[in-house]
Amino acid sequence: MTLPNIDPISQTKPLGYDPVRGKFIYYNEIISGREQIIPLETLSDADFKTLVIERLRSGPDFRMQSMGGPLYTRDQVIVAIECDAPDMGPFLDAEMSYLRAFIQEIKENL
């Protein structure tokens, strides 16, 4: 088995967060063995939001719209997450699902 391919932009986004050290953990650090994978289930809601916000800040700008909701820019999504806007719940759930699946794929192939 081989490690998943990850594009250069995605390599700049953290895959994990260590709240004890206040450190974001990146793909290259995980596959090199410099950092361990922090299970997402161990993160508090606030720590997970910290991780998601950093992932958003690390990536390119975008626009997103939920079903019947307003159009958001990346910065507006960040503010909405920080303010616990209820329409960000599905976005956070999707991000959790993506990260779980991607991290599991890495674990299986290390």
Stockholm file with secondary structure:
# STOCKHOLM 1.0

chainA/1-110         MTLPNIDPISQTKPLGYDPVRGKFIYYNEIISGREQIIPLETLSDADFKTLVIERLRSGPDFRMQSMGGPLYTRDQVIVAIECDAPDMGPFLDAEMSYLRAFIQEIKENL
#=GR chainA/1-110 SS CCCCCCCHHHHTSCSEEETTTTEEECHHHHHHTSSCCCCGGGSCHHHHHHHHHHHHHHSCCCEEECTTSCEEEHHHHHHHHHTTCGGGHHHHHHHHHHHHHHHHHHHHHC
#=GC SS_cons         CCCCCCCHHHHTSCSEEETTTTEEECHHHHHHTSSCCCCGGGSCHHHHHHHHHHHHHHSCCCEEECTTSCEEEHHHHHHHHHTTCGGGHHHHHHHHHHHHHHHHHHHHHC
//
